[in-house]
Amino acid sequence: MLNTIRHGDASLPPLVIVHGLYGQAKNWTRIARALSGIRHVVAVDQRNHGASDWRESHGYEDMAADLIEVIEDLGGPVDLVGHSMGGKASMLAALTRPDLVRRLVSADMAPVSYDHDHQSGYIRAMQAVDLEQVSKRSEAAAQLAEHVSDPTLQGFFTQSLDMKEKRWLLNLEVLGREMPKILGWPGSEGVFEGPTLFLSGAESDYVTPEMRPAIRALFPRARFAKIRGAGHWLHAEKPDDFIAALEAFLTAEG
């Protein structure tokens, strides 16, 4: 089963948080702690990330099945929040087993295929880091800067470095090979009729008005909201606004 980090009182209704590509559960500590007053928050490490097992496949059917196993272990149903790749995994879990999900939040992700060729470049950049020459994260970031110009991304990637073991906590080989699946969307014959929030960064183009018919076909109760001044990494760029939006949605009636 996936590795989990838990926050708050286990007697509260459970909320499962699912990180995106190259992330891990501990990246969500601030969000999880903020929500732990109203939910028992369970942040997961997805397969091939963090402390979870490395597997040879990384499709959304696999990731959804992983989440369903965690939710069943919690006794379900749960509230489910997923960002980016984690949003797709969460959507497919809700479509596959709607009985296990009360409310769903997809953070800056739609159930569609994307064409983001730069993702493979990020993997090559991480693979190019000479970890034997790295004694602190800033040195790894300096090497990444040769291929990744954004300092925010450099810092984000190096959070997945195990400095003691000098290894990435990411199965870069499998993630690179499975990138077409990660960027794609497998489709689903299911429908999730529970409350669903598509929460996006106002500066991001991952969820556009043109996608709404496809979204509503699968999630008929979908609502849409944007966080001003945020891009794709809305939870990290505007954490207070992100937390406020989640609290309002999770505690709303109906």
C-alpha positions in Angstrom: 0.0 0.0 0.0 1.1 3.6 -0.6 3.1 5.3 2.1 1.0 7.9 4.0 1.6 10.8 6.3 -1.3 11.5 8.6 -2.4 14.7 10.4 -5.1 15.4 13.0 -7.7 13.4 14.9 -8.4 10.0 13.4 -12.0 10.3 14.6 -12.7 13.2 12.1 -13.9 12.5 8.6 -10.9 11.5 6.4 -9.4 13.7 3.7 -6.9 12.1 1.3 -4.4 14.5 -0.4 -2.7 13.3 -3.6 0.4 15.1 -4.9 1.3 15.7 -8.5 4.2 14.6 -10.7 7.7 14.7 -8.9 5.9 15.6 -5.6 5.5 13.7 -2.3 3.2 13.8 0.7 5.6 15.9 2.8 5.3 18.8 0.3 1.7 19.2 1.5 2.5 19.5 5.2 1.3 23.1 5.5 -1.9 22.4 3.7 -2.5 19.2 5.7 -1.9 20.8 9.1 -4.2 23.7 8.3 -7.1 21.4 7.4 -6.4 18.9 10.3 -8.9 20.9 12.5 -11.8 19.8 10.3 -10.5 16.5 8.8 -8.2 13.6 9.5 -5.8 14.4 6.7 -4.0 11.5 5.0 -1.4 12.6 2.4 0.0 9.9 0.2 3.2 9.2 -1.7 2.1 8.0 -5.1 3.9 5.0 -6.6 7.4 5.8 -7.9 7.5 8.8 -5.6 8.7 9.5 -2.0 8.7 6.4 0.3 6.2 4.4 -1.7 7.2 1.4 -3.7 8.7 1.7 -7.2 6.7 -0.1 -9.8 7.2 -0.8 -13.5 3.9 0.8 -14.6 2.6 4.3 -14.0 -0.8 4.6 -15.6 -3.9 6.2 -14.1 -5.6 2.9 -13.7 -2.7 1.9 -11.5 -2.7 5.1 -9.5 -6.5 5.0 -9.1 -6.3 1.4 -7.8 -3.6 2.5 -5.3 -5.9 5.3 -4.0 -8.8 2.9 -3.8 -6.7 0.6 -1.6 -5.8 3.4 0.7 -9.4 4.6 1.0 -10.7 1.1 1.7 -8.1 0.8 4.4 -9.4 4.0 5.9 -12.9 2.6 5.9 -14.2 5.1 3.2 -15.8 7.2 2.0 -13.4 10.1 2.0 -13.0 13.6 0.7 -10.4 13.5 -2.0 -8.0 16.3 -3.2 -5.6 15.8 -6.0 -3.2 18.2 -7.7 -2.1 17.9 -11.4 -1.2 14.2 -11.9 -2.8 13.5 -8.6 -5.9 15.3 -9.8 -6.3 12.8 -12.6 -5.6 9.8 -10.4 -8.2 11.2 -7.9 -10.8 11.8 -10.7 -10.4 8.3 -12.0 -10.7 6.8 -8.5 -13.9 8.7 -8.0 -15.3 7.6 -11.4 -14.3 4.0 -10.7 -15.6 3.8 -7.1 -17.9 6.7 -6.5 -19.2 5.0 -3.4 -15.8 5.7 -1.7 -15.7 9.5 -2.4 -17.9 12.1 -0.7 -16.4 15.3 -2.3 -13.7 15.7 -4.9 -11.3 18.5 -5.6 -9.1 18.6 -8.7 -6.4 21.2 -8.4 -5.5 22.7 -11.8 -6.2 19.5 -13.8 -8.9 18.4 -16.2 -9.8 14.9 -17.4 -8.1 15.4 -20.8 -4.8 14.7 -22.5 -2.1 17.3 -22.5 0.9 18.0 -24.6 3.7 19.2 -22.3 6.9 18.0 -23.8 9.0 19.9 -21.2 8.2 17.2 -18.6 10.7 14.7 -20.2 13.3 17.5 -20.2 12.9 17.8 -16.4 13.6 14.1 -16.0 16.7 14.3 -18.1 17.8 17.3 -16.1 17.5 15.3 -12.8 19.2 12.3 -14.3 22.1 14.5 -15.4 22.8 15.7 -11.8 26.1 14.1 -10.6 24.9 13.1 -7.1 28.4 12.0 -6.0 29.5 15.6 -6.3 26.5 16.9 -4.2 26.7 17.4 -0.5 23.8 19.8 -0.1 20.6 20.6 -2.0 21.9 23.9 -3.2 24.6 22.2 -5.1 22.1 19.9 -6.8 20.0 23.0 -7.7 23.0 24.6 -9.2 23.5 21.6 -11.5 19.8 21.6 -12.4 20.1 25.3 -13.3 22.0 24.3 -16.4 18.8 22.8 -17.8 16.0 24.2 -15.6 15.9 28.0 -15.4 13.1 28.4 -12.9 14.6 28.6 -9.3 11.2 27.5 -7.9 11.3 24.3 -9.9 14.9 23.7 -9.0 14.0 23.9 -5.3 10.9 21.7 -5.8 12.9 19.0 -7.6 15.6 18.9 -4.9 13.0 18.2 -2.2 12.9 14.7 -3.7 16.6 14.1 -3.0 17.7 11.7 -0.3 20.9 13.5 0.6 22.2 10.7 2.9 21.8 8.0 0.3 22.5 10.3 -2.6 19.5 9.1 -4.6 16.3 10.6 -6.0 13.1 9.6 -4.3 11.6 9.4 -7.8 11.7 6.4 -10.2 12.9 8.6 -13.0 13.4 5.8 -15.5 9.8 4.5 -15.2 8.4 8.1 -15.1 10.2 8.9 -18.3 9.1 5.8 -20.0 5.5 6.2 -18.9 5.2 9.9 -19.6 2.7 9.4 -22.5 0.4 7.8 -20.0 1.0 10.5 -17.4 0.2 13.3 -19.9 -2.8 11.4 -21.3 -6.2 10.4 -19.9 -7.5 6.8 -20.2 -11.1 7.8 -20.4 -13.9 6.4 -18.2 -17.4 5.1 -18.6 -18.2 6.1 -15.0 -19.8 9.2 -13.7 -19.2 10.8 -10.3 -22.3 12.6 -9.1 -20.9 14.0 -5.9 -19.9 17.6 -5.2 -16.8 18.4 -7.3 -14.6 21.4 -7.4 -12.2 22.2 -10.2 -9.9 24.8 -8.5 -7.4 26.4 -10.8 -4.7 29.0 -10.9 -5.9 32.1 -12.7 -2.5 32.3 -14.5 -2.6 28.7 -15.6 -4.0 27.2 -18.8 -4.5 23.7 -17.6 -8.3 24.0 -17.2 -10.0 26.1 -19.8 -13.6 27.0 -20.5 -13.5 24.8 -23.6 -12.9 21.8 -21.4 -16.0 22.3 -19.3 -18.4 20.1 -21.4 -16.0 17.1 -21.1 -15.7 17.8 -17.4 -19.4 18.0 -16.8 -20.1 14.8 -18.7 -18.1 13.0 -16.1 -18.8 15.3 -13.1 -22.3 16.7 -13.5 -22.1 18.7 -10.2 -18.7 20.3 -11.1 -18.1 23.8 -9.9 -15.2 26.0 -11.1 -13.1 28.5 -9.2 -9.8 30.3 -9.7 -7.2 31.6 -7.4 -5.9 35.0 -8.5 -2.2 35.4 -9.0 -1.5 31.7 -9.0 -0.3 29.4 -11.8 -0.2 25.6 -11.9 1.4 25.3 -8.5 -1.5 27.2 -6.8 -1.2 25.4 -3.5 2.4 26.5 -3.1 2.1 29.9 -4.7 -1.1 31.0 -2.8 -1.4 28.5 0.2 -3.7 30.7 2.3 -6.1 31.2 -0.6 -5.9 27.5 -1.5 -6.7 26.5 2.1 -9.6 28.9 2.4 -11.1 27.5 -0.9 -10.8 24.0 0.4 -12.3 24.8 3.8 -15.3 26.5 2.2 -15.9 23.6 -0.2 -15.4 20.8 2.3 -17.8 22.4 4.9 -20.5 23.5 2.5 -23.9 21.9 2.7 -25.2 19.7 -0.1 
